[in-house]
Amino acid sequence: MALTLNASAGPAKKLGVAGTKLYIGSTVAANLTTDTYEELGTVATMPDLGANDSEIAIELIGDPLRFTAKGVTDPGGGEFTFLEDFTEDGLADLKDAQEDRSNDYNMLMEFPDIVTPVTGNGTRYFFRGKVLSYVTGLGGPNDYIKAKANIKLNSRITIVAAA
């Protein structure tokens, strides 16, 4: 089967990471897309986000072909780096979330692809996660003081298109 390209479609929209914002909300799952969020305003780096399925290998004596099935899904997460700001409310909320051993927190990541300037929103990723660590990194004499938080997703990502 031949692949047909639609020349009129043009190149896919490319989007830089600069301008992406990260927010933390409450522990109320029902409020995921309507929660009140506090911006984590000093984000320096973010991990790749996306789910990964575990592989289950199926090997049968009577068949020389190995089959693969999907096991449980890991929704992802990873290390976020911030410039430490001891006065920022969002980072204080993130520290509190790390000390909370029981609850997942609503999180919002907003990309800078706003369609309607001033009143619009960029594409939004809503998810719930547990803040597993929050550490302050000192580095060397030519470094900023950094905070690193390991946030592990405990939900699928809900995507809301830019407006």
VEXDREN-2710 file (C-alpha; in Angstrom, 1 decimal):
% VEXDREN-2710
k/r/px/py/pz
1/MET/0.0/0.0/0.0
2/ALA/1.4/3.3/-1.0
3/LEU/1.6/6.3/1.4
4/THR/-0.1/9.4/0.0
5/LEU/0.9/12.8/1.4
6/ASN/-1.5/15.7/1.6
7/ALA/0.6/18.5/0.2
8/SER/-2.1/21.1/1.1
9/ALA/-1.9/20.3/4.8
10/GLY/1.5/22.1/5.2
11/PRO/4.0/21.5/7.9
12/ALA/2.9/20.5/11.4
13/LYS/2.8/23.4/13.9
14/LYS/6.1/23.6/15.9
15/LEU/6.0/24.8/19.4
16/GLY/8.9/25.8/21.7
17/VAL/9.0/24.9/25.3
18/ALA/9.7/28.6/26.4
19/GLY/6.5/30.0/27.8
20/THR/5.1/26.7/29.1
21/LYS/3.7/27.1/32.6
22/LEU/3.2/24.6/35.5
23/TYR/0.7/24.9/38.2
24/ILE/-0.3/23.0/41.4
25/GLY/-3.9/22.7/42.7
26/SER/-5.8/21.0/45.4
27/THR/-6.3/17.3/46.3
28/VAL/-9.9/17.2/45.1
29/ALA/-10.0/14.9/42.1
30/ALA/-13.4/16.0/40.9
31/ASN/-12.0/19.6/40.4
32/LEU/-9.2/18.6/38.0
33/THR/-10.2/20.9/35.2
34/THR/-12.0/23.6/37.3
35/ASP/-9.6/23.7/40.3
36/THR/-7.9/26.9/41.5
37/TYR/-4.2/26.6/40.6
38/GLU/-1.1/28.3/41.9
39/GLU/1.7/28.9/39.3
40/LEU/5.1/27.4/39.9
41/GLY/6.7/30.4/38.3
42/THR/10.4/29.5/38.3
43/VAL/10.4/26.2/36.3
44/ALA/13.8/25.6/34.7
45/THR/13.4/22.0/33.3
46/MET/10.6/19.5/32.9
47/PRO/10.6/15.8/32.2
48/ASP/9.0/14.1/29.2
49/LEU/5.4/13.3/30.0
50/GLY/3.5/10.3/28.7
51/ALA/2.4/6.8/29.6
52/ASN/4.4/3.6/29.2
53/ASP/2.9/0.1/29.2
54/SER/4.7/-2.8/30.7
55/GLU/5.6/-5.6/28.3
56/ILE/4.4/-9.1/28.9
57/ALA/6.3/-11.7/26.9
58/ILE/4.3/-14.8/25.9
59/GLU/6.4/-17.8/24.9
60/LEU/4.8/-21.0/23.9
61/ILE/6.5/-24.4/23.6
62/GLY/4.6/-25.2/20.3
63/ASP/5.3/-21.9/18.6
64/PRO/8.7/-20.4/17.8
65/LEU/7.3/-16.9/17.7
66/ARG/7.3/-14.8/20.9
67/PHE/4.1/-12.8/21.4
68/THR/3.8/-9.5/23.3
69/ALA/0.9/-8.3/25.4
70/LYS/0.5/-5.1/27.4
71/GLY/0.7/-5.2/31.1
72/VAL/0.0/-2.3/33.6
73/THR/0.4/1.3/32.4
74/ASP/2.8/3.6/34.2
75/PRO/1.4/7.1/33.6
76/GLY/4.8/8.7/33.9
77/GLY/6.3/11.6/35.7
78/GLY/9.8/12.6/36.6
79/GLU/12.1/15.4/37.9
80/PHE/11.1/19.0/37.6
81/THR/13.7/21.7/38.3
82/PHE/13.0/25.1/39.6
83/LEU/15.0/28.2/40.6
84/GLU/14.5/28.1/44.4
85/ASP/12.4/31.1/45.6
86/PHE/11.7/30.9/49.3
87/THR/8.9/33.5/48.9
88/GLU/7.0/31.8/46.1
89/ASP/3.5/30.5/47.1
90/GLY/3.6/27.8/44.4
91/LEU/6.8/26.3/45.6
92/ALA/5.6/26.4/49.2
93/ASP/2.5/24.4/48.0
94/LEU/4.8/22.0/46.3
95/LYS/6.8/21.5/49.5
96/ASP/3.6/20.9/51.4
97/ALA/2.5/18.3/48.8
98/GLN/5.8/16.5/49.3
99/GLU/5.1/16.3/53.0
100/ASP/1.6/14.9/52.4
101/ARG/2.0/11.2/52.3
102/SER/-1.6/10.3/51.4
103/ASN/-2.9/12.6/48.7
104/ASP/-2.5/13.1/45.0
105/TYR/-2.5/16.8/43.8
106/ASN/-4.1/18.3/40.8
107/MET/-1.5/19.6/38.3
108/LEU/-1.8/21.8/35.2
109/MET/0.7/22.3/32.5
110/GLU/-0.2/25.0/29.9
111/PHE/1.6/25.4/26.6
112/PRO/2.2/28.7/24.9
113/ASP/-0.1/28.1/21.9
114/ILE/-2.8/30.6/22.8
115/VAL/-5.3/31.1/20.0
116/THR/-7.1/34.1/21.4
117/PRO/-4.6/36.7/22.9
118/VAL/-5.4/38.2/26.3
119/THR/-8.5/36.0/27.0
120/GLY/-7.4/32.6/25.7
121/ASN/-5.6/29.7/27.1
122/GLY/-2.9/27.5/25.6
123/THR/-3.2/23.7/25.3
124/ARG/-3.6/22.4/28.8
125/TYR/-2.5/19.1/30.3
126/PHE/-4.4/18.3/33.5
127/PHE/-3.2/15.4/35.6
128/ARG/-3.0/14.2/39.2
129/GLY/0.3/13.3/40.9
130/LYS/2.2/12.6/44.0
131/VAL/5.2/14.8/44.9
132/LEU/7.7/12.1/45.9
133/SER/10.6/14.5/46.7
134/TYR/11.5/18.1/47.0
135/VAL/15.2/18.9/47.5
136/THR/17.2/22.1/47.4
137/GLY/20.3/21.8/45.2
138/LEU/23.2/24.2/45.9
139/GLY/25.7/23.5/43.1
140/GLY/28.8/25.6/42.7
141/PRO/29.7/29.2/43.1
142/ASN/28.3/30.2/39.6
143/ASP/25.0/28.4/40.1
144/TYR/21.6/29.5/41.2
145/ILE/20.0/27.7/44.1
146/LYS/17.7/25.2/42.6
147/ALA/14.8/23.1/43.8
148/LYS/14.2/19.6/42.4
149/ALA/10.9/17.8/42.7
150/ASN/10.1/14.3/41.6
151/ILE/6.4/14.3/40.6
152/LYS/4.9/10.9/39.7
153/LEU/1.6/10.9/37.8
154/ASN/-1.2/8.8/39.2
155/SER/-3.7/9.5/36.5
156/ARG/-4.0/9.8/32.7
157/ILE/-3.4/13.2/31.2
158/THR/-6.6/15.1/30.3
159/ILE/-5.8/17.4/27.3
160/VAL/-7.9/20.5/26.7
161/ALA/-7.2/22.3/23.4
162/ALA/-6.0/25.8/23.1
163/ALA/-8.6/28.6/23.0
END
